[in-house]
Amino acid sequence: MEYYKTTVPDRAGEGAKVLGPLWEAGVNLPAFNLTLFVGTVYSRFHYASDVVAGLAVGALAVWVTDKMDKNKF
């Protein structure tokens, strides 16, 4: 398995520049949030509070990306 990372400058719109091409290419970003949730539950390395926090962060990420998409951020 290969892992990738990037550093994004702390300026408005820089995250959209990175995530925008992924979204346009059809990458299902909310699916990554779901896999994090499933991994937390089934790998049993985290506590139940981590599951709740993960769902909250995932929901926030989906809401923010939806707003960014609608506003063409």
Secondary structure, DSSP 8 states (H G I E B T S, - for coil): ---------SSTTHHHHHHHHHHHTT--HHHHHHHHHHHHHHH--S-HHHHHHHHHHHHHHHHHHHHHHHHT-
